[in-house]
Each structure stands twice: as structure tokens, then as C-alpha cells.
Amino acid sequence: MSNEINQKSILGIDLLPCCDENSTGYFRDGYCRTNEDDKGRHTVCAEITDEFLQFSLSKGNDLIAPNVMFGFPGLKAGDKWCLCALRWLEAYEAGVAPKIFLESTHEKTLEVVSLEVLQKFAT
């Protein structure tokens, strides 16, 4: 898969940006685009919640604290961010999955989570 912007969402339309923050997504361009190098599959555009942030922290991934070295601003509830599909699935199974933006969630997410489940979390 190329890193072109015109990849598809889970709805089969051209992928829309997740947010205006250029620091999100595998390519750090605001889109939840992916390619074969994206081992984490950063494909789920989600609206971050405090519950999800605490869950991620409990799994060893601190998304709260800024990391200047990597240009990471730190997240807070209400932010939109490209999450790893497997982490979103883990959060779903734990009952803390955040809402998602279907038109900004990459079609590769469907290899991990069904469209039926994802639609239940649409904003």
C-alpha cells in the first residue's frame, strides 16, 4: 500500500483527515493512513476519553504526557487521534473503547474489527 493520501475509509470513501494536528497518524499528517511499514496499524480515528487514556497507560503506553523529542503533544479527553487498531480492540474488549469517526478510520481496520462493531462507536 502506498502512502498516498487518497486511501479509503471503512465506508469505502476517500479517507478524510482525522484532525488538524499534523502529529497524528503513522505519517504524522493528520490522516489515519497506513502502509506495510506501519506495524502498529494506526488506522482508527477516535475521540479520546479519560477512560481510554488510563487504559492505555495501564498497558504501558502513556498518551497523556507530552514527548517533545518526538513532537508528541500529549492527549486529553476530546482530542481526535489515530489509534492502533489492536489497542482500540483491546479497549473495546475492556469496555473503554472511545467513539470513532468512520469516514476518517482506514479500511485496514476491518482486518481487526468488524464494521458492525465499529458502527456502534460512530460519533
One Martini backbone bead per residue (centre of mass of N, CA, C, O) as a GRO file, in nm:
protein
  123
    1MET     BB    1   0.097   0.035   0.021
    2SER     BB    2   0.067   0.349  -0.002
    3ASN     BB    3   0.117   0.707   0.102
    4GLU     BB    4  -0.130   0.811  -0.004
    5ILE     BB    5  -0.410   0.998   0.065
    6ASN     BB    6  -0.615   0.815  -0.130
    7GLN     BB    7  -0.747   0.647   0.081
    8LYS     BB    8  -0.965   0.431   0.256
    9SER     BB    9  -1.240   0.383   0.425
   10ILE     BB   10  -1.479   0.187   0.588
   11LEU     BB   11  -1.693   0.323   0.367
   12GLY     BB   12  -1.529   0.359   0.075
   13ILE     BB   13  -1.404   0.630   0.103
   14ASP     BB   14  -1.224   0.882   0.117
   15LEU     BB   15  -1.001   0.972   0.334
   16LEU     BB   16  -1.022   1.156   0.613
   17PRO     BB   17  -0.931   1.359   0.834
   18CYS     BB   18  -0.892   1.352   1.177
   19CYS     BB   19  -0.707   1.617   1.202
   20ASP     BB   20  -0.508   1.914   1.242
   21GLU     BB   21  -0.296   1.740   1.355
   22ASN     BB   22   0.023   1.650   1.234
   23SER     BB   23   0.100   1.424   1.470
   24THR     BB   24  -0.090   1.224   1.344
   25GLY     BB   25  -0.022   0.931   1.251
   26TYR     BB   26   0.214   0.760   1.085
   27PHE     BB   27   0.277   1.033   0.897
   28ARG     BB   28   0.207   1.301   1.047
   29ASP     BB   29  -0.085   1.434   0.878
   30GLY     BB   30  -0.390   1.362   1.012
   31TYR     BB   31  -0.394   1.071   0.907
   32CYS     BB   32  -0.505   0.713   0.901
   33ARG     BB   33  -0.270   0.601   0.753
   34THR     BB   34  -0.105   0.329   0.564
   35ASN     BB   35   0.141   0.060   0.569
   36GLU     BB   36   0.369  -0.199   0.585
   37ASP     BB   37   0.537  -0.032   0.817
   38ASP     BB   38   0.274  -0.028   1.003
   39LYS     BB   39   0.266  -0.224   1.276
   40GLY     BB   40   0.030  -0.068   1.449
   41ARG     BB   41  -0.203   0.036   1.293
   42HIS     BB   42  -0.292   0.369   1.251
   43THR     BB   43  -0.653   0.364   1.179
   44VAL     BB   44  -0.809   0.500   1.428
   45CYS     BB   45  -1.049   0.745   1.462
   46ALA     BB   46  -1.055   0.918   1.773
   47GLU     BB   47  -1.219   1.009   2.074
   48ILE     BB   48  -1.084   1.095   2.349
   49THR     BB   49  -1.059   0.949   2.675
   50ASP     BB   50  -0.992   0.901   2.998
   51GLU     BB   51  -1.032   0.593   2.998
   52PHE     BB   52  -0.836   0.535   2.767
   53LEU     BB   53  -0.582   0.664   2.883
   54GLN     BB   54  -0.569   0.474   3.131
   55PHE     BB   55  -0.558   0.212   2.975
   56SER     BB   56  -0.301   0.269   2.814
   57LEU     BB   57  -0.121   0.312   3.060
   58SER     BB   58  -0.169   0.016   3.174
   59LYS     BB   59  -0.013  -0.088   2.892
   60GLY     BB   60   0.247   0.127   2.855
   61ASN     BB   61   0.089   0.386   2.710
   62ASP     BB   62   0.169   0.720   2.716
   63LEU     BB   63  -0.070   0.979   2.610
   64ILE     BB   64  -0.037   1.230   2.811
   65ALA     BB   65   0.253   1.284   2.786
   66PRO     BB   66   0.471   1.475   2.661
   67ASN     BB   67   0.700   1.450   2.358
   68VAL     BB   68   0.930   1.645   2.220
   69MET     BB   69   1.120   1.456   2.058
   70PHE     BB   70   0.840   1.351   1.888
   71GLY     BB   71   0.606   1.573   1.879
   72PHE     BB   72   0.427   1.513   2.138
   73PRO     BB   73   0.152   1.668   2.308
   74GLY     BB   74  -0.051   1.515   2.427
   75LEU     BB   75  -0.349   1.392   2.575
   76LYS     BB   76  -0.707   1.460   2.580
   77ALA     BB   77  -1.010   1.491   2.625
   78GLY     BB   78  -1.144   1.529   2.281
   79ASP     BB   79  -0.938   1.432   2.117
   80LYS     BB   80  -0.802   1.359   1.803
   81TRP     BB   81  -0.690   1.018   1.706
   82CYS     BB   82  -0.462   0.777   1.597
   83LEU     BB   83  -0.518   0.445   1.644
   84CYS     BB   84  -0.460   0.137   1.722
   85ALA     BB   85  -0.647  -0.129   1.644
   86LEU     BB   86  -0.568  -0.324   1.878
   87ARG     BB   87  -0.614  -0.121   2.109
   88TRP     BB   88  -0.908  -0.070   2.052
   89LEU     BB   89  -0.995  -0.363   2.090
   90GLU     BB   90  -0.904  -0.386   2.382
   91ALA     BB   91  -1.091  -0.161   2.483
   92TYR     BB   92  -1.351  -0.293   2.399
   93GLU     BB   93  -1.311  -0.554   2.576
   94ALA     BB   94  -1.291  -0.348   2.843
   95GLY     BB   95  -1.511  -0.100   2.803
   96VAL     BB   96  -1.315   0.172   2.669
   97ALA     BB   97  -1.402   0.262   2.399
   98PRO     BB   98  -1.389   0.495   2.173
   99LYS     BB   99  -1.500   0.698   1.965
  100ILE     BB  100  -1.562   0.722   1.607
  101PHE     BB  101  -1.452   0.805   1.268
  102LEU     BB  102  -1.539   0.656   0.985
  103GLU     BB  103  -1.419   0.855   0.752
  104SER     BB  104  -1.118   0.834   0.926
  105THR     BB  105  -1.116   0.521   0.902
  106HIS     BB  106  -0.939   0.272   0.798
  107GLU     BB  107  -0.992  -0.019   0.615
  108LYS     BB  108  -0.777  -0.200   0.774
  109THR     BB  109  -0.948  -0.230   1.035
  110LEU     BB  110  -1.127  -0.474   0.921
  111GLU     BB  111  -0.897  -0.691   1.002
  112VAL     BB  112  -0.984  -0.651   1.327
  113VAL     BB  113  -1.272  -0.506   1.288
  114SER     BB  114  -1.592  -0.481   1.260
  115LEU     BB  115  -1.827  -0.282   1.126
  116GLU     BB  116  -2.048  -0.329   1.335
  117VAL     BB  117  -1.883  -0.237   1.577
  118LEU     BB  118  -1.789   0.042   1.475
  119GLN     BB  119  -2.077   0.167   1.435
  120LYS     BB  120  -2.138   0.179   1.751
  121PHE     BB  121  -1.888   0.419   1.767
  122ALA     BB  122  -2.011   0.644   1.629
  123THR     BB  123  -2.032   1.004   1.611
   0.00000   0.00000   0.00000
